[in-house]
Amino acid sequence: MINTKINIAGVEFQNPIMEASGTFGSGMEYSEFVDLNKLGAVVTKGVANVPWPGNPTPRIAEVSSGMLNAIGLQNPGVEVFCERDLKFLEQYKDTRVLVNVCGHSAEEYIEVVDRLAEESRVDMLEINISCPNVKEGGIAFGQDPKAVEEITRLVKKHAKQPIVMKLSPNVTDIKVMAKAAEAGGADAISLINTLTGMKIDVERQSFVLANKTGGMSGPAVHPIAVRMVYECANTVNIPIIGMGGISTWEDAVEMMLAGATAVSVGTANFYNPTATTDILNGVIEYLERKNIDDINDIIGIVK
């Protein structure tokens, strides 16, 4: 028997495969395609203190080997999320629940974190620091190491669950941001979030997305994500959830060899609804073929 269990900040997962926030709803939307009992965790879409309408349309565009999105973290707010989505997830006892938290100010983050402290079904919090900090002129929290450390420390003071800081790749040096999150008390980090991109319609001579720019994800960003995970794994002493263009079991294994303890599958869910379980099966077959009886033995072994 192969041991697929991993541990992040004292929370045990039955396996390291989860899906990336914003690509899977909050589990309910994909439950007719995927047996959620088989996932290591369900990572919910972003949850704010109040409903967010998101950006104007069009807000999704296909690009070579990936996609752009400018959804704008549309969500119904934390109260609806707790009453509807968390109650739905209560039936999946062996699958962990990571709630992605978003906000435009420290106060907004804290309001959500305080509300979720009451919910026993929430195992961990993933803090999306790619949100624009409206009090600092719109720069994302995750693009300033001082802001990363400060928001991490504030959230940590309020959180009853372990916190995972989701890092933005749109920075000069990802290692600096990882160290800032660790200094602020993060229990783990997840990376990468999307890269900022743009697409222009040459016939209409206009932007394809109403927002002009969007987050680039998909297979094209995978090598960048692997590099950043590797750099952070060799910089900080906290676990990493790796993501970015994972669409095959090879991608997942590669990310773990680089230093990720767990992996999140994102864009692949849009064109292959069973991507998560397909990847899990592939990883297990790989371990069997390599005569590796504990998945933890492959984490970060490539130096």
Protein Blocks (a to p, Z undefined) as FASTA:
>chain_A
ZZfbdceehiacfbfcdcdehilonojmmmmmpcfklpmbdcdddddfbdcebjaddfbd
cdehiacddekopaebjklmmmmmmmmmmmmmmbccddddddfbfklmmmmmmmmmmpmk
lmbdcddfkbccfknoopafklpfklmmmmmmmmmmmpmbdcdddddfkbfblmlmmmmm
mmnopabdcdddddddddddfklopafblnlpacdedjklmmmmmmmmmmmmmmbccdcd
deehiabfklmmmmmmnopabdcdfklmmmomklmmmmmmmmmmmmmmnopabfklmgop
aZZ
